[in-house]
Amino acid sequence: MNPMRRLENISLTCITLFAGLLWIFPLYWAFATSIRTESRVVSDEAGLIPDEFNLSSYIDALFNTSLIDWYINSIGTSVIITFVVLLTGMMCAYALSQMEFPGRKALYLVVLASFMVPAQALVVPQFVLMNDLGLINRWGGIILPQLVVPVVIIVYKQFFDAVPKEMKEAVVLDGGGDYTLLFKVFLPLNWGITTALGIITFIMSWNAFLWPFLVITTEDMMTIPVGITQVNDAFGVAYARIMSVALLAAAPVVIAYLIFQKRVTEAVMISSGVKG
């Protein structure tokens, strides 16, 4: 092997390993903190390598907090958001791709232009609207503003545009309508895209913090990311308990990512390609 090529490979490997260590160190530190007692965490003798293995913070997180309720809330809202986003995005994309109606191109431009509007810029008007509708501290107030995901519409539309017209004509000749074409022809053809978008949408809704934090004030309705902010005690910040709750909260998403890693990567590539 060429010496320069070998040096390049070694350098690239070292950089990759260094980047990996930088990424994994916060996770390691969170775990190391979670298996220590609170007194040990704040002591001057706490080092990089834990000298004890104490699971009291995990037991405390499971039985002395509302973690289970937060799990249920996060799962429920994430599943609903994912289902509705995929269904409405698919139907909207089908209309923009396969149906002729006045203002179709203008509507598609509005969808594209929505990428230029930061989500944070919509927080105040959305909050005012939810307050006027009486949806603060309601499931509808958590879910409704998260149902608009333009990238799902665009990805589906690009796929529908690529479907041969002969396939649509064959379905029409057999007496099939738009419902048949969408759910019995187009949908089976794009299960891979639907699965990828579903996984990435679920993860995004599971990790959503800002909006649920603003519209939820009661602990029993909090989702996992918001609930973590409540994990303290009367004597101050409980570092070990916070880290144990954070790790338990991240566990389902990490497991889902490990199982569906290929699909998640596809979804990120699709989203990046559309935004680029």
Kinemage of the C-alpha trace (Angstrom):
@kinemage 1
@onewidth
@group {chain A} dominant
@subgroup {mainchain}
@vectorlist {calphas} color= white
{ca met a 1} P 0.000 0.000 0.000
{ca asn a 2} L 1.172 3.502 -0.781
{ca pro a 3} L 2.695 5.086 2.383
{ca met a 4} L 0.637 8.251 1.891
{ca arg a 5} L -2.511 6.168 1.479
{ca arg a 6} L -1.692 4.239 4.648
{ca leu a 7} L -1.057 7.459 6.556
{ca glu a 8} L -4.370 8.818 5.305
{ca asn a 9} L -6.223 5.688 6.490
{ca ile a 10} L -4.541 5.805 9.902
{ca ser a 11} L -5.352 9.494 10.290
{ca leu a 12} L -8.977 8.931 9.290
{ca thr a 13} L -9.270 6.033 11.750
{ca cys a 14} L -7.811 8.125 14.578
{ca ile a 15} L -10.172 11.019 13.845
{ca thr a 16} L -13.153 8.651 13.732
{ca leu a 17} L -12.174 7.029 17.030
{ca phe a 18} L -11.679 10.436 18.654
{ca ala a 19} L -15.080 11.628 17.410
{ca gly a 20} L -16.659 8.410 18.681
{ca leu a 21} L -15.113 8.900 22.115
{ca leu a 22} L -16.368 12.497 22.232
{ca trp a 23} L -19.871 11.239 21.381
{ca ile a 24} L -19.936 8.341 23.839
{ca phe a 25} L -18.290 10.073 26.808
{ca pro a 26} L -21.460 11.988 27.895
{ca leu a 27} L -23.382 8.693 27.844
{ca tyr a 28} L -20.690 7.017 29.907
{ca trp a 29} L -20.621 9.913 32.372
{ca ala a 30} L -24.424 9.801 32.697
{ca phe a 31} L -24.286 6.071 33.453
{ca ala a 32} L -21.371 6.472 35.877
{ca thr a 33} L -23.271 9.205 37.705
{ca ser a 34} L -26.494 7.192 37.822
{ca ile a 35} L -24.896 4.244 39.658
{ca arg a 36} L -23.437 6.419 42.401
{ca thr a 37} L -25.113 7.722 45.515
{ca glu a 38} L -26.003 11.408 45.608
{ca ser a 39} L -23.401 12.083 48.290
{ca arg a 40} L -20.735 10.393 46.176
{ca val a 41} L -21.698 12.331 43.050
{ca val a 42} L -21.103 15.726 44.669
{ca ser a 43} L -17.991 14.689 46.602
{ca asp a 44} L -14.496 15.706 45.578
{ca glu a 45} L -13.469 12.041 45.342
{ca ala a 46} L -15.773 11.203 42.439
{ca gly a 47} L -13.586 10.183 39.508
{ca leu a 48} L -14.061 9.037 35.957
{ca ile a 49} L -14.321 5.395 36.967
{ca pro a 50} L -17.091 4.679 39.504
{ca asp a 51} L -15.965 2.797 42.605
{ca glu a 52} L -19.478 1.617 43.479
{ca phe a 53} L -22.485 0.098 41.747
{ca asn a 54} L -25.608 1.465 43.367
{ca leu a 55} L -29.004 1.043 41.672
{ca ser a 56} L -30.951 3.061 44.222
{ca ser a 57} L -31.385 5.958 41.797
{ca tyr a 58} L -33.017 3.650 39.233
{ca ile a 59} L -35.333 2.162 41.860
{ca asp a 60} L -36.133 5.667 43.047
{ca ala a 61} L -36.813 6.822 39.474
{ca leu a 62} L -39.159 3.914 38.769
{ca phe a 63} L -41.136 3.949 42.008
{ca asn a 64} L -40.866 7.481 43.422
{ca thr a 65} L -41.461 9.520 40.268
{ca ser a 66} L -44.149 9.580 37.577
{ca leu a 67} L -41.811 7.939 35.068
{ca ile a 68} L -44.303 5.212 34.101
{ca asp a 69} L -47.011 7.822 33.455
{ca trp a 70} L -44.543 9.837 31.373
{ca tyr a 71} L -43.729 6.696 29.377
{ca ile a 72} L -47.418 6.093 28.673
{ca asn a 73} L -47.981 9.742 27.719
{ca ser a 74} L -44.975 9.791 25.381
{ca ile a 75} L -45.929 6.510 23.717
{ca gly a 76} L -49.548 7.573 23.269
{ca thr a 77} L -48.818 11.016 21.825
{ca ser a 78} L -45.958 9.759 19.636
{ca val a 79} L -48.035 6.936 18.141
{ca ile a 80} L -50.974 9.257 17.396
{ca ile a 81} L -48.723 11.947 15.910
{ca thr a 82} L -46.864 9.427 13.749
{ca phe a 83} L -50.049 7.818 12.428
{ca val a 84} L -51.791 11.101 11.629
{ca val a 85} L -48.674 12.696 10.095
{ca leu a 86} L -48.143 9.739 7.752
{ca leu a 87} L -51.821 9.462 6.801
{ca thr a 88} L -52.399 13.168 6.144
{ca gly a 89} L -48.987 13.609 4.517
{ca met a 90} L -49.629 10.703 2.175
{ca met a 91} L -53.094 11.954 1.208
{ca cys a 92} L -51.890 15.525 0.706
{ca ala a 93} L -48.962 14.335 -1.415
{ca tyr a 94} L -51.284 12.182 -3.520
{ca ala a 95} L -53.544 15.163 -4.174
{ca leu a 96} L -50.602 17.370 -5.138
{ca ser a 97} L -49.112 14.664 -7.366
{ca gln a 98} L -52.025 12.887 -9.026
{ca met a 99} L -55.038 15.220 -8.915
{ca glu a 100} L -55.732 18.326 -10.972
{ca phe a 101} L -57.303 21.290 -9.185
{ca pro a 102} L -56.898 25.089 -9.199
{ca gly a 103} L -54.002 26.346 -7.087
{ca arg a 104} L -52.213 23.003 -6.906
{ca lys a 105} L -48.796 24.443 -7.786
{ca ala a 106} L -49.294 27.406 -5.464
{ca leu a 107} L -50.189 25.060 -2.613
{ca tyr a 108} L -47.080 22.994 -3.242
{ca leu a 109} L -44.963 26.164 -3.171
{ca val a 110} L -46.495 26.983 0.225
{ca val a 111} L -45.438 23.544 1.469
{ca leu a 112} L -41.908 24.124 0.182
{ca ala a 113} L -41.793 27.623 1.645
{ca ser a 114} L -42.680 26.268 5.083
{ca phe a 115} L -39.085 25.035 5.343
{ca met a 116} L -38.007 28.675 5.565
{ca val a 117} L -40.026 29.265 8.737
{ca pro a 118} L -38.249 28.176 11.947
{ca ala a 119} L -40.456 26.162 14.278
{ca gln a 120} L -39.544 28.512 17.132
{ca ala a 121} L -41.090 31.431 15.235
{ca leu a 122} L -44.482 29.694 15.409
{ca val a 123} L -44.445 28.995 19.132
{ca val a 124} L -46.152 32.223 20.257
{ca pro a 125} L -49.016 32.234 17.692
{ca gln a 126} L -49.563 28.510 18.259
{ca phe a 127} L -49.712 28.996 22.008
{ca val a 128} L -52.193 31.858 21.653
{ca leu a 129} L -54.343 29.713 19.343
{ca met a 130} L -54.276 26.695 21.681
{ca asn a 131} L -55.135 28.961 24.619
{ca asp a 132} L -58.085 30.473 22.724
{ca leu a 133} L -59.296 26.957 21.894
{ca gly a 134} L -58.986 25.896 25.525
{ca leu a 135} L -56.420 23.206 24.729
{ca ile a 136} L -53.738 24.124 27.260
{ca asn a 137} L -53.109 21.077 29.456
{ca arg a 138} L -55.104 18.990 27.004
{ca trp a 139} L -53.935 16.157 24.767
{ca gly a 140} L -55.149 18.080 21.740
{ca gly a 141} L -52.914 20.993 22.672
{ca ile a 142} L -49.879 18.693 22.746
{ca ile a 143} L -50.658 16.801 19.554
{ca leu a 144} L -52.229 19.255 17.091
{ca pro a 145} L -49.254 21.616 16.513
{ca gln a 146} L -46.978 18.613 15.862
{ca leu a 147} L -49.120 17.179 13.064
{ca val a 148} L -47.687 19.374 10.304
{ca val a 149} L -44.468 17.871 8.908
{ca pro a 150} L -43.857 19.244 5.388
{ca val a 151} L -40.954 16.911 4.632
{ca val a 152} L -43.334 13.923 4.763
{ca ile a 153} L -45.547 15.520 2.113
{ca ile a 154} L -42.608 16.317 -0.136
{ca val a 155} L -41.037 12.860 0.128
{ca tyr a 156} L -44.326 11.149 -0.663
{ca lys a 157} L -44.989 13.506 -3.562
{ca gln a 158} L -41.608 12.784 -5.098
{ca phe a 159} L -42.344 9.072 -4.936
{ca phe a 160} L -45.852 9.438 -6.378
{ca asp a 161} L -44.493 11.576 -9.227
{ca ala a 162} L -42.141 8.722 -10.157
{ca val a 163} L -44.895 6.090 -10.416
{ca pro a 164} L -45.555 5.275 -14.114
{ca lys a 165} L -48.757 6.764 -15.490
{ca glu a 166} L -49.578 3.416 -17.087
{ca met a 167} L -50.132 1.962 -13.617
{ca lys a 168} L -52.699 4.620 -12.784
{ca glu a 169} L -54.418 4.185 -16.126
{ca ala a 170} L -54.658 0.421 -15.559
{ca val a 171} L -56.310 0.937 -12.165
{ca val a 172} L -58.782 3.442 -13.632
{ca leu a 173} L -59.683 1.039 -16.455
{ca asp a 174} L -60.407 -1.637 -13.838
{ca gly a 175} L -62.868 0.727 -12.165
{ca gly a 176} L -60.624 1.785 -9.303
{ca gly a 177} L -60.730 5.297 -7.905
{ca asp a 178} L -58.331 7.477 -5.952
{ca tyr a 179} L -58.826 5.426 -2.772
{ca thr a 180} L -57.856 2.212 -4.558
{ca leu a 181} L -54.916 3.844 -6.273
{ca leu a 182} L -53.523 5.358 -3.081
{ca phe a 183} L -54.043 2.607 -0.508
{ca lys a 184} L -53.968 -0.523 -2.649
{ca val a 185} L -51.384 0.407 -5.276
{ca phe a 186} L -49.163 3.308 -4.196
{ca leu a 187} L -48.962 2.444 -0.488
{ca pro a 188} L -47.755 -1.169 -0.967
{ca leu a 189} L -45.101 0.147 -3.338
{ca asn a 190} L -43.637 2.559 -0.791
{ca trp a 191} L -43.676 0.577 2.447
{ca gly a 192} L -39.942 1.191 2.789
{ca ile a 193} L -40.365 4.965 2.664
{ca thr a 194} L -43.399 4.809 4.963
{ca thr a 195} L -41.498 2.751 7.521
{ca ala a 196} L -38.492 5.081 7.435
{ca leu a 197} L -40.622 8.215 7.762
{ca gly a 198} L -42.677 6.598 10.512
{ca ile a 199} L -39.606 5.772 12.588
{ca ile a 200} L -38.048 9.212 12.252
{ca thr a 201} L -41.390 10.934 12.979
{ca phe a 202} L -41.889 8.795 16.092
{ca ile a 203} L -38.396 9.619 17.370
{ca met a 204} L -38.901 13.338 16.715
{ca ser a 205} L -42.233 13.385 18.568
{ca trp a 206} L -40.793 11.291 21.421
{ca asn a 207} L -37.909 13.759 21.857
{ca ala a 208} L -40.053 16.907 21.477
{ca phe a 209} L -39.451 19.192 24.444
{ca leu a 210} L -40.183 22.871 23.789
{ca trp a 211} L -43.842 22.657 22.789
{ca pro a 212} L -44.951 20.084 25.411
{ca phe a 213} L -43.009 22.060 28.011
{ca leu a 214} L -45.027 25.183 27.174
{ca val a 215} L -48.518 23.664 27.080
{ca ile a 216} L -48.248 21.189 29.986
{ca thr a 217} L -48.236 22.330 33.601
{ca thr a 218} L -49.612 19.237 35.347
{ca glu a 219} L -47.167 16.446 36.142
{ca asp a 220} L -49.537 13.599 35.251
{ca met a 221} L -49.744 14.804 31.623
{ca met a 222} L -46.044 15.381 31.075
{ca thr a 223} L -44.090 13.510 28.462
{ca ile a 224} L -40.654 12.020 29.111
{ca pro a 225} L -38.510 15.036 28.047
{ca val a 226} L -40.627 17.436 30.120
{ca gly a 227} L -40.843 15.097 33.091
{ca ile a 228} L -37.066 14.921 33.391
{ca thr a 229} L -37.060 18.586 34.400
{ca gln a 230} L -39.153 17.708 37.472
{ca val a 231} L -36.791 15.054 38.844
{ca asn a 232} L -35.362 16.898 41.829
{ca asp a 233} L -35.932 16.740 45.553
{ca ala a 234} L -36.495 19.241 48.327
{ca phe a 235} L -32.778 19.552 48.977
{ca gly a 236} L -31.691 20.562 45.482
{ca val a 237} L -30.671 18.891 42.246
{ca ala a 238} L -30.617 15.081 42.426
{ca tyr a 239} L -27.933 14.339 39.863
{ca ala a 240} L -27.971 10.547 40.093
{ca arg a 241} L -31.758 10.411 39.849
{ca ile a 242} L -31.809 12.802 36.882
{ca met a 243} L -29.230 10.728 35.012
{ca ser a 244} L -31.054 7.469 35.727
{ca val a 245} L -34.362 8.923 34.503
{ca ala a 246} L -32.658 10.328 31.402
{ca leu a 247} L -31.116 6.939 30.570
{ca leu a 248} L -34.396 5.110 31.169
{ca ala a 249} L -36.174 7.697 29.007
{ca ala a 250} L -33.688 7.246 26.169
{ca ala a 251} L -33.716 3.444 26.322
{ca pro a 252} L -36.800 2.839 24.092
{ca val a 253} L -35.511 5.170 21.382
{ca val a 254} L -32.022 3.646 21.497
{ca ile a 255} L -33.464 0.135 21.236
{ca ala a 256} L -35.724 1.177 18.360
{ca tyr a 257} L -32.767 2.793 16.592
{ca leu a 258} L -30.617 -0.325 16.979
{ca ile a 259} L -33.411 -2.501 15.575
{ca phe a 260} L -34.362 -0.166 12.710
{ca gln a 261} L -30.976 1.484 12.150
{ca lys a 262} L -31.077 1.004 8.384
{ca arg a 263} L -34.531 2.541 8.078
{ca val a 264} L -33.601 5.498 10.297
{ca thr a 265} L -30.511 6.166 8.185
{ca glu a 266} L -32.633 6.057 5.038
{ca ala a 267} L -35.108 8.520 6.533
{ca val a 268} L -32.341 10.949 7.545
{ca met a 269} L -30.818 10.747 4.060
{ca ile a 270} L -34.211 11.327 2.462
{ca ser a 271} L -34.952 14.304 4.721
{ca ser a 272} L -31.491 15.798 4.180
{ca gly a 273} L -31.805 15.356 0.434
{ca val a 274} L -35.163 17.101 0.346
{ca lys a 275} L -34.007 19.968 2.545
{ca gly a 276} L -30.818 20.312 0.531
